[in-house]
Amino acid sequence: MMGFRRWIVCGGAFECSPDHVVSPGGPRPKNQDGGVRALIKRRLENRAKRNSNTQMNSKGLNKGSRHYGSRESVSIPVSALGSLDLSADTSTVIRPVHSSILGEKYCFEVINSENTHCFGCSSAAERDRWIEDLRRAAQPNKDNIERTENSLSLWVNEAKDLPPKRSYYCEVHLDGTLFARTSSQAVGKPSNRSSLAGDNFTGSSGGLGSSGGVAGGCQLFWGEFFDLDNLPCVSQITLHLFREEDPKKKRHSRDESSLHPLGSVDIPLAEIQRRTYQEKWYPITPYKASGTVWNKELLGPQASLRIKARFQNLQVLPMEKYKEFAEYVTVDYVEMCRNLEPLLNVKEKEELAGALVHVLQSIGKAKEFLLDLGSAEVERLGEKEALIFRENTLATKAIDEYMKLVGQKYLIVTLGDFITRLYSSVENCEVDPLKCPASELSNNQKHLMEACEEVVQKIIETNGPFPEELNKIFSSWVELCEVQSRPEIGQRLISASLFLRFLCPAILSPSLFGLTQPYPEPNTLRTLTLTAKVIQNLANFTLFGEKEEYMLFMNEFLQQHWDGMRGFLHTVSNLDTNIPMSSFDGYVDLSLRLAVLHGLLVDIIYQRDQDTIEKLHPLPSILNQITESLGPGAHRIIISSQMGQAKPMYVPPKDLAKYSPHQSSLQQLPCVGSERDGKTRMSMRSRKPVTRTQSAPHRRPGQAKHTLKRQTSSETLPTPDNEQEMETNQPLISSPNTNGSIKRAPAPVPWIKVSHNGESSEMKPENEQFNLLDRHAQELSELRLGIEQVTERELDMAKRLEDFIIQSQDQNAMLQVEVTEIRNELAVREDQLASATFR
């Protein structure tokens, strides 16, 4: 996948085929190409490198083999995709390509034994649909086989102890293959980063007291997230740190260090192969070039990367294994959510809501699911409608995930150009007098008002296709609230979901919504924050107050656009609207999503106490049926024996003969009839045993029901002389209960023993042992839960303490820098005073 890449545009999808390279910052200017001769020479050199170095070496990476790029469009028909013979090559791989590799979003590649084809789409949903169609063409029986799905979620947060005044970027390699690349960021400037990138951060200038630990070491922030799925089997995850080339240097004068990574970080797969994220500082191992020592001077002794990662290796069963589970989720999702929500923390609510939304979207029940959750939210809050979708509930997380799923294209059309322009703009929108000079305040207020006006017009005019699914949900919410004589709540539901949970968070943190990759610079971040604040107040129809006095000048702007906002909310909640609509055209892998949901529910339930598990019945039994197919290493939910007896289900035991009606001891039990003569007993003994296949005892039509003659304590069981030896091996029969009539317990399946009031003395110790084991297992699970809760609290306190220490150190460093600057300024003023005195 190296070299010149030809993009073939064809009605929404375009193809690219290998060759020329560009830097991460964008295409090389034409005046750098050196004319046609130089271009041909570079292509020949790249082709020779490609033939001699087909697989990337993680120790010595050639920079020319890492980049993708130039776009020379050639029009060809869409049938180019149809020319790929996917069924002929069993090694064909179809997977997405991260936007940082090609510089284009929503691309995927088809790799076979001969070559590689890359295609681009207009949205992530369209790309997912293409990938699924091509996968089914290569493997038509995909839903009926067991498969493994690998995925990597990775936060590249920051680096420390790097040389200042340079720019750096990281590359993510899986088994030596490039899969993603961060943006290029410079160090040496103090900056304050918010927690929107996943973690709190305060930058340092690299001077005295910097977190790098040595003079000259600097801290660099990326805060970029990579979600890589459809991965092959992975054994090694490596991040390479590169220094950006100096554009002022000529090509022939650039040093060798720009061709190799400064250092690398190897992430052990075992550390991150779990359901939860693992965060850690990983030391950077310097690159070792033979015969040179330059690398030792480029990195500080404490150079490291802060990485937060999770690798999941998910076993997906054939679709038929999930049939009963899918039926349960489809029918009983309301009851399941009601029972599970008190047990979940915020992260588990987010994961469960996302899994349910994808499953129900594939089944066609997502609309009903969100309607029920919205109705339950209104009913739960009552008169506190201001809190709708403001709390960390399953309803809130579900509407978040659903709007990301169906509204991505609308989001890109509405906010994409604004975000791109703002990232490249140098205008300052800081309007807090405490943070900007008084001379710039008027211009900054004007810039902020222009930015807000641009966003409001793009939202209200609805030039982009609005999601049809959201329009139906919003209209149903409005009808529901009108029936309850609370029409104002319907508008609150729409405003809170569309703005509070979707548009404003996308403005505030565009990198988390796929609008851009880099984390914004401090000035840009401040502009985004103030813009999101204004738009949210506009959607809530509220003015700024004394709490944010510096924003009072925007109140007039808000009042001018209230009518437009009311019209917009009415338009998107009206089924008869004339605005352009688009429905979700992506694909949801139902088997994969059911596997994700199954694993999540098992992890949530299996450590709970028996009372909680019984309240979730029959969900634990359904989950255990799927777990049986995953192998012995999978977690199983312990279900009490009482719960199993209430509704027995056939699960073949290991020792089937122990519970089988064919056991000899059961056939030899004496029968008590209405007649006691020896002839009747002999005829009953000689009768062949009958294998029962029904839960009810067999009786011939018209035959009278046998009545049981109660045996008194003084009676003895008659035994023939020739059975004296056998009698010693018979189980002892206890004295019958004479208090009232005996009621026989039901026997729903033949292999379940049903003991009457008189229980076998041999079975009692065994049952007592089972009950004792159940109690021990329950106590053990409760102890484990308590230990985990204590450990979680300790880890949380340690994390808070660490963050406080880091924040204090950073503040101390900043104060020391300010003291140094003041001292320098004082020294300058003293020199000026001395010079003036001398004159």
Buried (B, 14 or more C-beta within 10 A) or exposed (E): BBBBBBBBBBEEBBBBBBBBBBBBBEBBEEEEBEEEEEBEEBBEEBBEBBEEBEEBEBEBBBBBBBBBBBBEEEEEEEEBBEEBEBEEBEEBBBBBBBBBBBBBBBBBBBBBEEEBBBBBBBBBBBBBBBBBEBBBBBBEEBBEEEBEBBBBBBBBBBBBBBBBEBBBBBBBBBBEEBBBBBBBBEBBBBBEBBEBBBBEBBBBBBBEBBBBEEEBBBBBBBBBBBEBBBBEEBEEBBBBBBBBBEEEEEEEEEEEBBBBBBBBBEBEBEEBBEBEBBBEBBBBBBBEBEEEEBBEEBBBEBBBBBBBBBBBBBBBBBBEBBEBBBEBBBEBBBEBBEBBBEBBEEEBBBBBBBBBBBBBBBBEBBBBBBBBBBBBBBEEBEEEBEBBBEEEBBBBBBBBBBBBBBBBBBBBBBBBEBBEEBBEBEBBBBBBEEEBEEEEBEEBBEBBBEBBBBBBEBBBEBEBBBBBBBBBBBBBBBBBBEEEEBEEBBBBBBBBBBBBBBBBBBBBBBBBBBBBBBBBBBBBBBBBBBBBBBBBBBBBBEBBEEEBEBBEBBBEBBEEBEEBBEEBBBBBBBEEBEBEBBEBEBBBBBBBBBBBBBBBBBBBBBBBEBEBBBBBBBBBBBBBBBBEEBEEEBBBBBBBEEBEEEEBEEEEEEEEEEBBBEEEEEEBEBEBBEEEEEEEBEEEEEEEEEEBEEEEEEEEEEEEEEEEEEBEEEEEEEEEEEEEEEEEEBEEEEEBEEEEEEEEEEBBBBBBBEEEEEEBEEEEEEEEEEEEEBEEEBEEBBEEEEEEEEEEEEEEEEEEEEBEEBEEBBEEBBEBBEEEEEEEEEEEEEEEEEEEEEE
